[in-house]
Amino acid sequence: MSALTEQVAALVARQRAQQTDADRQALAAAYRHQPEPFEAEFAQMACDHPEACACPPEMPSSIPGFLAALSGGDLPADAVREERCIKAPIGCGRPLIDDQGVTRVFWDADEAARYQAEWQITGLCPDCQDRINAHDEDGYEQ
């Protein structure tokens, strides 16, 4: 195997020695201009000066703004403060304790703590957490 490696190295060295500067520049330019699969779509998003780029006013410019746009103006913090699930289409919008005082029953305190921790982060009630967790990594039901 080492003989083959030496032959390949010698061939590469010969090819590099035969290249002129013009050849190297032409080859480098050709590589720079190879079309990418989504080059046209990317060019529409590109900007010469990223620090000067701005989204259209109707687009949210922050993660909370993006979440609010997805959920119709609702945020996880709002849902937690109002003790309910985040509104549709992300969650169900129902209160954690219904009008009759009924809530979800958990197997043990650890399970309840896990659901509560997730609810405080995402605003999703236990039923919506279960609905989302019933899907695997690809987003398909298991």
N, C-alpha and C positions, 0 to 999 in steps of 0.2 A: 504494500500500500504506500510506503514511503517513496518508492520510485515513481509512482503515478503522481503523488503530491509534488515531487520535484519537477516532473515534466510539466504539470499545469502551471506551477510557479514560473518556470522558464518561458512558457508560452505567453503568459500575462506580461512578463517583463519585456519580451520582444515586441508585443503589440503596443505597449506603452511607449517604448523607445521609438517606434515608427510613427506615432501620432505627433502631429505638429500642434502648435498652440491654437491655430485656427480650427483644427479638427476637434480639439478639446472644447473650445468655446462653442462650436456648432453643436456638439453632442450635448453639452450642458444646456444650451438653449432649447434643444429638442425635448429634453427631459422636463424642463420647466413648462413647456406648452402642451404636454400630454393631456388630453381631455379626461376629466374625472367623470364618473357616472352622473353626478348631480351638479356639474359645473354651472349650467345655466341657472338652476334654482339658487345655488349658492351666490352667484354673481348678483342676483337680484337683491340679496340680503347684504352683500358686502358694502363696505364704506372705506374710503381712503383714510379717514381719521376716526378710528373707533371711539375716541373720547368725545367726538362731536356727534356721534350717532344718537338718534332719539327715536323712540317708538311713536307711532301715531297717538294722538291724545286719547282715542277710544281704547287703547290697549293698556292693561295694568302695568305699572312699572315696578312693582314689588311683589314678593311672595304672598304677603297677606292680601294685596290687591288682586293677585291672580286667583287665590283661593276664594275670595269674595266674589269674583266674577264667575267662577265655576259654580258656586253655591247660591247664586242669586243674591249676593250681598251679605250672606251669613259667614261668620268666622267661628272656629272652634272655641275661642275665648267667650264669644257671645253665648254659645250653646252651654258651656260649662257654667257661666254666670247664671243662666236661666234654667239650669238643671234639666236639660233636654238634649236630644240628639241634634246634630247639625242638620239643616234643612236639605231637602231633595235638590238636586239629583245625587248628592254625595251620601247623605244619610236619609233618615225618615222624618225627622223633625218632631217626633213624639216626645212627651215628657218622660223622664226616667221613672217617675211615680205617677200612675194614672189617677183619674178622678176618684176612684174607689180606694185609693191608697195601696194599690197592688204594685209590686215591683218584681223584678226578676229574682229568683232564688238561686243562690250559688251553692256549690258542693261544700266549699270550705272558705275560710278567711283568706287563704292564699289566692284562690281563684278570684274572689271578689276584689282583692287588692290589685291583681293583674288587670282585670277589666277596668277598674277605676283609674289606674295609671294611664292606660291607653285612652280612655275617655277624656282625661284631662289634657292629653296631647292632641288628639284628633277631633274630639267633639262627637265621636261615634258612640252610640249606645251599645250595650252588649249584643243585642240582636243584629245590628248592622256590622259590628266587629265580626260576629260569627259568619255573617253572609260574605263578607270580604275574605275572611280567612278560609272559607270553604273552597277558595280558588287556589290553584297551585301557582308557581312562579310565572307561568305563561299566561295567566289570567283565565284559564279554563277550569270549569268545575271539576273537582276530583271525583 
